[in-house]
Amino acid sequence: MASFTKKAIRDSFVKLLNEKPLSQITIRDIVDDCGVNRNTFYYYYQDLPQLVESIVDEDAERMIREHPAVESLEDCINAALSFALENRKAVMHIYHSVNRDIYEQYQWRVCEHVVTIYVDGILAGRQISAEDRKVIIDYLKCVCFGIIIGWLETGMQEGIQTRFQRIYELKQGDLERLIARCEKEK
C-alpha cells in the first residue's frame, strides 16, 4: 500500500507538472488529484522540493539500472535525454523553477554514469593511467552535459539527437587520438 500511495503522489505531481509550472502547483492540487489527504503527503515528503528531488533521484537510479552498457556517445546522450524527452513540459517547468539545480545535478549524475560505462568499455585492454581515464571521463561528461543544458536553454527544440549525431560525426576519431596520446605518454 505504501509504495502504491507514494507512486500515486509522484504520478499526480508529474501529471500536474506537465500541465503547469512548478510555482503554480500546490500540495492541495496533488492530493486532490491522487485522492489522498495532506497528512498522507507529508508522511512521505517534507515539501514540494523534496518531492521533486525524490522523483529526480529515483529516475536517475532507474536510468542507470536500465543502461548497464553504453556502446557509443550517441547512446550516452540518448540515455541522458530519456526522461526529458518523455516529460518535456515537466522538465522545462522544473528547469525554469527555483529547483533547477536539482535537475542539473540529476543530468550531471546521469551523464557521468553513462560516459563512465562508455569510456571503460573503450579502454578495456588499453594501458592508460587512472588520472588520464578520469580526465577523459570528465571531458566527455562535460560535453554531454553541456549539449543537454544548451538544448534546455533553447526550449528543448526538436532535433537534439540529430544535432548530437552531427557533432559526433565531426569529432569522430578524437577520442581514439586522445587515448593513443595517453598510451604514448605512459
TADAMO-V550676 format. One record per residue. RES is the residue in one letter. PHI is phi in degrees with one decimal (none if undefined). OMEGA is omega in degrees with one decimal (NA if undefined). D_CENTER is the distance of its C-alpha to the mean C-alpha in Angstrom with 1 decimal. Layout:
RES:PHI:OMEGA:D_CENTER  RES:PHI:OMEGA:D_CENTER
This chain:
M:none:-176.4:28.7  A:-61.4:-178.8:26.4  S:-68.6:176.8:23.2  F:-64.4:-179.2:24.4  T:-65.6:179.1:24.9  K:-61.2:178.6:21.6  K:-64.5:178.8:19.9  A:-62.1:178.0:22.2  I:-63.3:-179.2:21.3  R:-63.0:-179.4:17.5  D:-62.4:178.1:18.3  S:-63.1:179.9:20.7  F:-63.2:179.5:18.4  V:-63.0:177.4:15.7  K:-58.9:179.6:18.8  L:-64.7:179.9:20.2  L:-66.4:175.1:17.1  N:-77.1:-179.2:17.2  E:-101.4:-176.3:20.9  K:-152.6:-178.7:21.0  P:-61.5:179.9:19.5  L:-55.8:-177.9:18.5  S:-64.4:-179.5:21.7  Q:-100.5:-179.6:23.8  I:-98.6:177.9:22.6  T:-112.9:175.9:24.8  I:-62.0:176.7:25.1  R:-58.2:178.3:28.2  D:-58.2:-177.0:26.3  I:-66.3:-176.7:23.9  V:-67.6:176.1:26.9  D:-64.9:-178.0:29.0  D:-67.7:-175.6:26.6  C:-99.1:173.4:26.1  G:79.3:174.5:29.6  V:-117.5:178.2:29.4  N:-96.6:-176.8:31.0  R:-60.2:-179.9:29.6  N:-60.4:178.0:30.7  T:-64.0:177.0:28.5  F:-57.1:-176.0:25.5  Y:-70.0:173.8:26.4  Y:-65.0:-176.9:27.1  Y:-94.5:-174.2:23.4  Y:-135.1:179.1:21.8  Q:-70.6:-177.9:23.4  D:-165.0:-179.4:22.2  L:-63.1:178.1:19.6  P:-57.6:177.8:17.3  Q:-67.2:176.3:17.4  L:-63.1:178.1:16.5  V:-58.7:-178.9:13.4  E:-61.2:178.9:12.4  S:-61.7:179.9:13.4  I:-63.1:-178.9:11.5  V:-64.4:179.4:8.1  D:-62.3:-179.1:9.3  E:-66.4:177.2:10.8  D:-68.9:177.0:8.0  A:-61.7:178.6:6.2  E:-62.7:178.1:9.8  R:-62.0:-178.8:10.5  M:-62.5:179.5:8.0  I:-64.1:177.5:9.5  R:-63.7:-176.3:12.8  E:-76.7:-178.8:12.7  H:-125.7:-179.9:12.2  P:-72.6:178.7:15.0  A:-133.8:178.7:16.1  V:-131.9:-173.6:14.9  E:-89.9:-175.3:17.8  S:-150.2:175.5:16.9  L:-63.8:175.6:14.7  E:-60.2:177.4:14.4  D:-61.0:178.4:12.9  C:-59.5:-179.0:10.3  I:-64.4:-178.8:9.3  N:-60.7:178.2:9.9  A:-65.1:-178.8:7.8  A:-67.1:-177.7:4.6  L:-88.6:-169.7:6.3  S:-54.4:-179.1:7.7  F:-64.7:-178.6:6.9  A:-62.6:-179.3:7.6  L:-68.9:179.4:10.6  E:-77.3:-174.0:11.8  N:-134.2:-174.8:11.8  R:-50.4:-176.3:12.6  K:-63.6:-179.7:15.0  A:-60.3:-179.7:13.2  V:-63.1:179.2:10.2  M:-63.9:178.2:13.0  H:-66.6:176.1:15.0  I:-69.2:-176.9:12.6  Y:-60.7:-179.0:12.0  H:-98.0:179.0:15.8  S:-116.2:176.6:16.7  V:-69.1:179.8:17.7  N:-95.3:-178.7:14.5  R:-53.7:-177.6:12.4  D:-59.7:178.6:12.0  I:-63.4:179.5:10.3  Y:-68.5:178.4:7.3  E:-64.0:177.3:7.7  Q:-62.6:176.3:8.0  Y:-58.9:-178.4:4.9  Q:-61.7:179.5:3.3  W:-61.0:-179.9:6.7  R:-63.9:179.8:6.8  V:-65.7:178.6:4.7  C:-59.8:179.4:6.7  E:-60.5:-178.9:9.6  H:-62.5:-174.8:9.8  V:-68.4:178.2:9.9  V:-67.8:179.3:12.1  T:-61.4:177.9:14.2  I:-61.2:-179.7:15.0  Y:-61.1:-177.5:15.9  V:-64.5:179.3:18.0  D:-61.9:175.4:19.7  G:-65.7:-180.0:20.7  I:-68.8:-175.0:22.1  L:-85.0:-179.4:23.9  A:-55.1:179.3:25.5  G:83.8:179.4:29.2  R:-91.5:-178.0:28.9  Q:-106.5:173.9:30.5  I:-131.9:-176.5:28.4  S:-71.2:177.6:28.2  A:-61.9:179.5:25.4  E:-66.2:177.9:25.1  D:-64.8:176.5:24.8  R:-58.0:-179.9:22.1  K:-63.3:179.2:20.1  V:-62.2:179.5:20.9  I:-63.5:178.8:19.7  I:-61.5:180.0:16.3  D:-61.0:179.5:16.0  Y:-61.3:-177.8:17.1  L:-67.6:177.0:14.8  K:-63.0:178.8:11.7  C:-66.2:177.0:13.0  V:-62.7:-179.2:13.7  C:-59.8:-179.0:10.3  F:-62.6:-179.1:8.8  G:-61.9:178.5:12.0  I:-63.1:-178.7:12.1  I:-66.8:-179.9:8.9  I:-66.2:175.5:10.3  G:-60.0:178.1:13.7  W:-64.0:177.8:12.8  L:-63.7:179.6:11.9  E:-62.7:179.6:15.1  T:-92.8:177.4:17.1  G:79.4:177.4:16.2  M:60.2:179.0:14.0  Q:-58.3:178.8:17.1  E:-59.7:172.0:17.7  G:94.0:180.0:17.7  I:-60.4:-178.2:14.5  Q:-69.3:176.6:14.8  T:-65.7:179.3:18.5  R:-63.0:179.3:18.1  F:-64.8:177.3:15.9  Q:-57.0:179.8:18.5  R:-66.4:176.6:21.2  I:-60.0:179.1:19.7  Y:-59.7:178.1:19.5  E:-61.8:-179.0:23.1  L:-67.3:-177.8:24.3  K:-94.4:-177.0:22.9  Q:-53.7:-179.9:24.0  G:95.5:-179.8:26.0  D:-59.8:-177.9:24.7  L:-64.0:179.4:22.8  E:-63.0:177.7:26.0  R:-65.9:177.6:28.2  L:-60.9:-179.9:26.1  I:-64.9:179.2:26.5  A:-60.1:177.4:30.1  R:-63.3:179.0:30.8  C:-62.8:179.9:29.3  E:-68.1:179.4:31.6  K:-64.2:-175.8:34.6  E:-75.7:-176.5:34.2  K:-70.6:NA:34.1
